[in-house]
């Protein structure tokens, strides 16, 4: 018959195995969640004979990029890729967090290149109202999709959208960024324009 210490050791060992199994299942589902939205949208549009809405596809792609960013941050001490734009998001691809380069293109945008701005270098725990990814000018005629640090996505209206700083200024009106954060975001926008 086993004493209490031996029994508690078995209990801890069993819990560790259970925890590792649960973590493996969560990682599997999280990885699948990056692939399923596009597959569902494609299947629905094919089965109905109607193309999916470009806005729906764009927001789905942004959400998938956001999930990949969150997974990356979980594995890198809560840090998102530091580089801006395609350099930052390509890090997700090279490190295995993304496999589909189509996610880098808005279906309404130009077909030759990267359709989104990415502001790199932020961390989990920074302001949830920071815009990590948003549409480049020309993707949509009357709105801009914005993915925030906390994972939510909004469409905002900007008249005559030409520069990324316009998105930050519009969001500042709504979210009242601190002067330091506003300055940092606007500096990143200037880097994007180079």
Secondary structure, DSSP 8 states (H G I E B T S, - for coil): ---HHHHHHHHHHHHHHHHHHHHHHHHHHHHHHHHHHHHHHHHHHHHHSS---HHHHHHHHHHHHHHHHHHHHHHTTTB--SS-HHHHHHHHHHTTS---GGGGS-TTS-SSS--EEE----BTTS-TT-EEEEE-TTS-SS-EEEEETTS-EEEE--TT--SHHHHHHHHHHHH---HHHHHHHHHHHHHHH-
